[in-house]
Amino acid sequence: MALAAPLESQARASVAVLPFENTGSYGQDQGAFQALELGIGAMLASALGHHPALEAVDPARMSNALPVQSPSPARRVDASTAARIGKSLGARYAITGNFADFYGKFRLNVRLVEAETGEILKVISNADPKLQDRTALGAIIQDAAEKIATAIKVSPFPENVAARARSIPAEAIALFGRGLLYESQGEKTKAGEAYESAIKEFPGYDEAQQGLQRVRGP
């Protein structure tokens, strides 16, 4: 199916990014990988939301729309389920995917789904082994966001936005994910500590600062 005309002259297109599934990772404790299930999705949503033609669904609305899942934040989500969730949130596109971290070799797979039809419009993966270093997780996520923007036919990301996203250290993203995980479990004190640690790793970490404000107030 051909995508619609470029979105530059249209209203911002809404994108719903679901949590990512861990398909088998080794080298860190299970809690770290559960944190990444939330952290990767949240960071991809944030990256897309920084594009002038795109709008990411609010994480709180996304959380309420997801089926109850335990103990892990993410489960395998097929295209039709992703589309249904995206459509229920009023999104034009839904994004789902998975990752595998094998002792620092990080593989990310992303599926762009049209919410109205459930059709998979694009499959994105960092298949090149040279692009699978976990320490460059910020760049891996931003690369996926840029490929999604290309598939949706919007202009390239502003250079300053892309550079900032690529510079976020992997450790900061992991800590941010832990904050999200603790927050989802109602453990606000632990969530606040994780967000604070993420900010120490990357002082310009707006997403972690917003998380800290959610659990501690202004």
Secondary structure, 3 states (H helix, E strand, C coil): CCCCCCCCCCCCEEEEECCCEECCCECCCHHHHHHHHHHHHHHHHHHHHCCCCEEECCHHHHHHHCCCCCCCCCCCCCHHHHHHHHHHCCCCEEEEEEEEEECCEEEEEEEEEECCCCCEEEEEECCCHHHCEHHHHHHHHHHHHHHHHHHHCCCCCCHHHHHHHHCCCHHHHHHHHHHHHHHHCCCHHHHHHHHHHHHHHCCCCHHHHHHHHHHHCC
